[in-house]
Amino acid sequence: MAARTMSPNLALNQLVAERQAAGEQIVHLAFGEARLPVLPEMAQQLALGASENAYGPVAGGPAVREAAAGYFTRRGLPTDPDQVVLAPGSKALLLALQLVYPGDVLLPRPAWNSYAPQARYAGKQVFGVPIPAECGGVPDPAALRETVARARAAGHDPRILILTLPDNPTGTLATPELVRQLAAYAQEEDLLIVSDEIYRDLLHDPATPYLSPAEVAPERTVVTNGLSKSFGLGGWRSGVARFPANELGERLRTDVVTFASESWSALAAPMQVATAFALSEPPVIRQRLAASARLHGAVARAVYEVFVDAGADCRPPTGGFYVYPDFEPMRDVLAQHGITDSDTLQRHLFAEFGVAVLAGHLLGDDPGALRFKAATSLLYGHSRAEQQAALDSADPVRLPHLAQVLGVLAESFGKLCGSRR
Ligand SMILES: Cc1ncc(COP(=O)(O)O)c(C=O)c1O
């Protein structure tokens, strides 16, 4: 078995923490955690759940599955509680899906860094397919056809297509038209679609049209989601999957629950209480979602402008809290600093400017490209008070602590690329 290394974003996060503890000023853009204060009402629910100490049903108890079914139904996906499985994080559910469903995996390239290692743990081959010019999270349809044909000709058996809507790492959302095309192709080729919708409630403009593949290919789409991103509760570990309402869905769900029964047993019972509250979406939850989406949008756009001003190409971010610039137009300038690929770009930014980013090749992208992922959600402040002020502000990028860090970033990239202003 190939040597395995720790997930690169978690490894980098630890390195940054060590350097910060040693007193260094680091602009941390290398970890996708929505660092926001816990909503007091959520903390209250968790405390209420503390007296729940039974293991409970593996898929989750009736109350939380009912709440999840309501959540999906309100998003245009009519759902019965029996289609739902809860777990300690959607990462566990994504791994379980890959373990129980046969065939190789098709991924957008670049993609979130855990899909490919999970596929390899499941003994699968991974086929990365370039993303379209306008957005990430989905493969370019023409390139997908070519990849599938090539993989089959080489004796492989691609059967799972993973989509991220909106996307990590590009911070963009595939259009309904693209989703329709990919769903039709999946139907033609009998692919299972795994639609990772963990950033769904973080569209910067709530009017952005959203189409889940589960609306157009309901018979073959599993949707995953969770509390980690939309509520900034990554450490609470709560995820959910919705399976198709047919024989395939029942079989898959049974297989995932069987795997769960041998591994995590169930979502922690107190967490089920908190998750049921979040997914039932009372007004306080809806307000928090709207405020955090606004904040993510404002800061992601400000960081996007820093990169574009420095000379990069970049898709404007529309959802979640990521920006994925391409410094190809600045290749000659960067070469003067010894930067020739995504690895040297990441290293130089960290060593010279204390700016931590995640190099594109760690996300499956071409190692020779000058691309990286910047997660913008750790910029909201170090203290709870700063983070809350960012959340409450109508114009967060003007708050002194945010303006300061954005200034440092602009200065660093200005120096790197030779200020063009
Ligand atoms: C695209 C994507 N899917 C899934 C996850 C994992 O989320 P969870 O905390 O639910 O395991 C992440 C977290 O970074 C993510 O970015």
The ligand as an SDF file (V2000), in Angstrom:
LIG
                    3D

 16 16  0  0  0  0  0  0  0  0999 V2000
  -16.2910   20.0890    0.0900 C   0  0  0  0  0  0  0  0  0  0  0  0
  -16.2640   19.5640    1.4830 C   0  0  0  0  0  0  0  0  0  0  0  0
  -16.9480   18.4620    1.7660 N   0  0  0  0  0  0  0  0  0  0  0  0
  -16.9370   17.9210    3.0030 C   0  0  0  0  0  0  0  0  0  0  0  0
  -16.2020   18.5060    4.0170 C   0  0  0  0  0  0  0  0  0  0  0  0
  -16.1590   17.8190    5.3650 C   0  0  0  0  0  0  0  0  0  0  0  0
  -17.1100   18.2920    6.1750 O   0  0  0  0  0  0  0  0  0  0  0  0
  -17.5270   17.6170    7.5600 P   0  0  0  0  0  0  0  0  0  0  0  0
  -17.0300   18.5440    8.5940 O   0  0  0  0  0  0  0  0  0  0  0  0
  -19.0340   17.5380    7.4540 O   0  0  0  0  0  0  0  0  0  0  0  0
  -16.9240   16.2620    7.6690 O   0  0  0  0  0  0  0  0  0  0  0  0
  -15.4700   19.6630    3.7660 C   0  0  0  0  0  0  0  0  0  0  0  0
  -14.6480   20.2770    4.8230 C   0  0  0  0  0  0  0  0  0  0  0  0
  -13.6600   20.9180    4.5870 O   0  0  0  0  0  0  0  0  0  0  0  0
  -15.5230   20.2140    2.4690 C   0  0  0  0  0  0  0  0  0  0  0  0
  -14.8590   21.3320    2.1690 O   0  0  0  0  0  0  0  0  0  0  0  0
  1  2  1  0
  2  3  1  0
  2 15  2  0
  3  4  2  0
  4  5  1  0
  5  6  1  0
  5 12  2  0
  6  7  1  0
  7  8  1  0
  8  9  2  0
  8 10  1  0
  8 11  1  0
 12 13  1  0
 12 15  1  0
 13 14  2  0
 15 16  1  0
M  END
$$$$
